Amino acid sequence: MTCSSSEHLLELYLDGELAVRESAEMRKHIGGCSTCANQYQRLEQIRTDIRMHVGRYEPPADLEQRVRAALRKAAVEKKHPGWLLANWMAVAAAVLLCVSIGWNVALLRSHSSANDLLAQEVLSSHLRSLIGAHLMDIPSSDQHTVKPWFNGKLSFAPDVKDFARQGFPLIGGRIEYIDDQPVAALIYQRRQHLINLFMWPAASSSPSGYSAMKKRGYSLVSWTQDGMTCWLVSDVQTSELEQLAQLYK
């Protein structure tokens, strides 16, 4: 693959729209071509900037009261009989129900979109660590060396564990920036594959079950435990990431 042939494929690669084989070729090309790697990082930064500046809006808290008041006023001014007023109120209730359903659907789509964007950001951080020189800030297989290294660098203490006996040896750690905040990145190895575990404080302390997905041929598994959000990402099978997640829990 040459730069001229890959130029128009960068955006498709960034959006996860390439086939697995083409994605692998593009990943290999970016790893060996500084020009395309820089262009890829610029595209990633543009998308991150757009996401950060997109406005989020909520309906006014007094929407229901205003709709009901307007309908009552219209009914009184036009001197509708009581049964017609009741019909107007029924219409109002139907309108509010439709608004409520539409808003809940919008919230669901918004949550799904936000989670998908976060997954894309996690995957991008994983790929950058593989094609760049910033895989580890603290290379060590000793959890008692890696864990203290984060002291003073983050506002939280990541739970560092080693699972070499189970086939997931710890090989180091670093600091990344995901979801507009610094996070801990722990690096594990599975045979010849590298696994990134990203960890940061969760918005809710309630634990959650595993959420697994595939993007561009990579597996991602996320969950919440002990007030921390955790994301695993690698090119190993999803079942292997779930095995590591289970060991962590």
C-alpha positions as CSV (number, residue, x, y, z in Angstrom):
1,M,0.0,0.0,0.0
2,T,1.3,3.5,-1.0
3,C,0.5,6.9,0.5
4,S,-1.3,7.9,-2.7
5,S,-3.6,4.8,-2.5
6,S,-4.1,5.1,1.2
7,E,-4.9,8.8,1.4
8,H,-8.6,8.4,0.6
9,L,-8.9,5.4,2.9
10,L,-7.8,7.2,6.1
11,E,-11.2,8.6,6.9
12,L,-12.9,5.2,6.2
13,Y,-10.3,3.6,8.4
14,L,-10.9,6.2,11.2
15,D,-14.7,5.5,11.0
16,G,-14.3,1.7,11.1
17,E,-15.8,1.3,7.6
18,L,-13.0,-0.8,6.0
19,A,-13.1,-4.6,5.7
20,V,-10.9,-6.5,8.1
21,R,-8.2,-7.2,5.5
22,E,-8.1,-3.6,4.4
23,S,-8.1,-2.4,8.0
24,A,-5.1,-4.6,8.7
25,E,-3.2,-3.3,5.7
26,M,-4.0,0.3,6.6
27,R,-2.9,-0.3,10.2
28,K,0.4,-1.8,9.0
29,H,0.9,1.1,6.6
30,I,0.3,3.8,9.2
31,G,2.8,2.0,11.5
32,G,5.5,2.4,9.0
33,C,4.6,5.8,7.4
34,S,5.1,8.9,9.5
35,T,3.2,11.1,6.9
36,C,0.1,9.0,7.1
37,A,0.4,8.5,10.8
38,N,0.5,12.3,11.3
39,Q,-2.5,12.7,9.0
40,Y,-4.4,10.0,10.9
41,Q,-3.7,11.8,14.2
42,R,-4.9,15.1,12.7
43,L,-8.1,13.5,11.6
44,E,-8.6,12.0,15.1
45,Q,-8.0,15.4,16.7
46,I,-10.5,17.1,14.4
47,R,-13.2,14.6,15.4
48,T,-12.3,14.9,19.1
49,D,-12.6,18.7,18.8
50,I,-15.9,18.5,17.1
51,R,-17.3,16.1,19.8
52,M,-16.1,18.4,22.5
53,H,-17.9,21.5,21.1
54,V,-21.2,19.9,20.1
55,G,-24.0,21.4,22.2
56,R,-26.3,19.3,24.3
57,Y,-29.8,20.6,24.9
58,E,-32.6,19.6,27.3
59,P,-36.3,20.5,27.0
60,P,-37.5,23.2,29.4
61,A,-38.5,21.8,32.8
62,D,-41.8,23.7,32.7
63,L,-42.8,22.4,29.2
64,E,-45.7,20.3,30.5
65,Q,-47.1,23.2,32.6
66,R,-46.9,25.6,29.7
67,V,-48.7,23.2,27.3
68,R,-51.5,22.6,29.7
69,A,-51.9,26.3,30.5
70,A,-52.0,27.2,26.8
71,L,-54.7,24.6,26.2
72,R,-56.8,25.8,29.1
73,K,-56.6,29.4,28.0
74,A,-57.6,28.5,24.5
75,A,-60.6,26.5,25.8
76,V,-61.8,29.3,28.0
77,E,-61.4,32.1,25.5
78,K,-63.3,30.2,22.8
79,K,-66.0,29.2,25.4
80,H,-65.9,25.5,24.6
81,P,-68.3,23.3,26.5
82,G,-66.9,21.2,29.3
83,W,-66.8,18.0,27.3
84,L,-64.8,19.7,24.6
85,L,-62.4,21.0,27.2
86,A,-62.0,17.5,28.4
87,N,-61.2,16.5,24.8
88,W,-58.6,19.3,24.6
89,M,-57.0,17.9,27.8
90,A,-57.0,14.5,26.3
91,V,-55.2,15.9,23.2
92,A,-52.8,17.6,25.5
93,A,-52.1,14.4,27.3
94,A,-51.5,12.6,24.0
95,V,-49.2,15.4,22.8
96,L,-47.2,15.2,26.1
97,L,-47.0,11.4,25.8
98,C,-45.6,11.7,22.3
99,V,-43.1,14.3,23.4
100,S,-42.1,12.0,26.3
101,I,-41.7,9.0,24.1
102,G,-39.7,11.0,21.5
103,W,-37.5,12.4,24.2
104,N,-36.8,9.1,25.8
105,V,-35.9,7.6,22.4
106,A,-33.6,10.6,21.7
107,L,-32.0,10.0,25.1
108,L,-31.5,6.4,24.3
109,R,-29.9,7.2,21.0
110,S,-27.8,9.9,22.6
111,H,-26.5,7.4,25.2
112,S,-25.8,4.8,22.5
113,S,-24.0,7.5,20.4
114,A,-22.0,8.7,23.4
115,N,-20.9,5.1,24.3
116,D,-19.9,4.5,20.7
117,L,-17.8,7.7,20.6
118,L,-16.2,6.6,23.9
119,A,-15.4,3.2,22.4
120,Q,-13.9,4.8,19.4
121,E,-11.8,7.1,21.6
122,V,-10.6,4.0,23.6
123,L,-9.7,2.2,20.4
124,S,-7.9,5.2,19.0
125,S,-5.8,5.4,22.1
126,H,-5.0,1.7,21.9
127,L,-3.9,2.1,18.2
128,R,-1.8,5.1,18.9
129,S,0.1,3.2,21.6
130,L,0.9,0.4,19.1
131,I,2.0,2.6,16.2
132,G,3.9,5.2,18.2
133,A,6.6,5.2,20.9
134,H,4.3,5.8,23.9
135,L,3.2,2.3,24.8
136,M,4.6,2.4,28.4
137,D,5.8,5.1,30.8
138,I,6.7,2.5,33.4
139,P,7.8,-0.8,31.9
140,S,7.6,-3.4,34.6
141,S,5.9,-6.7,35.3
142,D,5.8,-6.0,39.1
143,Q,2.5,-4.6,40.2
144,H,4.1,-3.2,43.3
145,T,6.3,-1.1,41.0
146,V,3.6,0.0,38.5
147,K,1.0,1.0,41.1
148,P,3.2,3.4,43.1
149,W,4.3,5.0,39.8
150,F,0.8,6.5,39.4
151,N,0.9,8.2,42.8
152,G,0.7,12.0,42.4
153,K,0.1,11.7,38.6
154,L,-3.6,10.9,38.9
155,S,-6.4,11.9,41.2
156,F,-7.2,8.3,41.9
157,A,-5.2,5.1,42.6
158,P,-5.7,2.4,39.9
159,D,-6.1,-1.2,40.9
160,V,-3.0,-2.8,39.4
161,K,-3.0,-6.6,39.2
162,D,-0.8,-9.2,37.5
163,F,-2.2,-12.4,36.0
164,A,0.9,-14.0,34.6
165,R,-0.1,-17.4,36.0
166,Q,-3.4,-17.1,34.1
167,G,-1.7,-16.2,30.9
168,F,-2.1,-12.4,31.1
169,P,1.2,-11.0,32.4
170,L,1.4,-7.3,33.3
171,I,4.2,-5.6,31.4
172,G,3.8,-1.9,32.3
173,G,1.6,1.2,32.5
174,R,1.2,4.7,31.3
175,I,-1.1,7.7,31.5
176,E,-3.6,8.4,28.7
177,Y,-6.2,11.1,28.1
178,I,-9.7,9.8,27.4
179,D,-13.2,11.2,27.8
180,D,-11.7,14.7,28.6
181,Q,-9.6,13.4,31.6
182,P,-6.3,11.7,32.4
183,V,-6.7,7.9,32.9
184,A,-4.6,5.0,33.9
185,A,-3.5,2.6,31.1
186,L,-2.3,-0.8,32.2
187,I,-0.6,-3.0,29.5
188,Y,-1.0,-6.8,29.5
189,Q,0.3,-9.4,27.1
190,R,-1.6,-12.4,25.7
191,R,0.8,-14.6,23.8
192,Q,2.1,-12.1,21.1
193,H,-0.8,-9.7,21.5
194,L,-0.9,-6.5,23.6
195,I,-4.0,-5.6,25.7
196,N,-4.7,-2.1,27.0
197,L,-6.8,-1.7,30.2
198,F,-8.0,1.9,30.6
199,M,-9.3,2.9,34.0
200,W,-10.8,6.1,35.5
201,P,-13.4,7.2,38.1
202,A,-17.0,6.3,37.0
203,A,-19.9,8.8,37.1
204,S,-21.9,6.3,39.1
205,S,-20.7,4.0,41.9
206,S,-23.2,1.3,40.8
207,P,-21.4,-1.8,39.3
208,S,-22.4,-2.8,35.8
209,G,-22.1,-6.0,33.8
210,Y,-19.9,-6.5,30.8
211,S,-20.5,-4.6,27.6
212,A,-18.7,-6.2,24.6
213,M,-18.3,-4.9,21.0
214,K,-16.2,-5.2,17.9
215,K,-14.7,-2.3,16.0
216,R,-12.4,-2.5,13.0
217,G,-11.6,-6.1,13.9
218,Y,-10.7,-5.2,17.5
219,S,-12.5,-6.5,20.6
220,L,-13.6,-4.1,23.4
221,V,-15.1,-5.0,26.8
222,S,-16.2,-2.4,29.3
223,W,-17.7,-2.5,32.8
224,T,-17.9,-0.5,36.1
225,Q,-16.8,-1.7,39.5
226,D,-15.7,-0.2,42.8
227,G,-16.5,3.3,41.4
228,M,-14.2,2.8,38.4
229,T,-14.9,2.7,34.7
230,C,-12.8,0.0,32.9
231,W,-12.2,-0.6,29.2
232,L,-10.2,-3.5,27.7
233,V,-9.2,-3.4,24.1
234,S,-7.0,-5.7,21.9
235,D,-7.0,-7.8,18.8
236,V,-7.5,-11.0,20.7
237,Q,-10.9,-12.8,20.8
238,T,-13.6,-11.1,22.8
239,S,-13.9,-14.2,25.0
240,E,-10.3,-13.7,26.1
241,L,-10.9,-10.1,27.1
242,E,-13.9,-11.2,29.0
243,Q,-11.7,-13.8,30.8
244,L,-9.3,-11.0,31.8
245,A,-12.2,-8.8,32.9
246,Q,-13.5,-11.7,35.1
247,L,-10.1,-12.1,36.7
248,Y,-10.1,-8.4,37.5
249,K,-13.6,-8.6,39.1
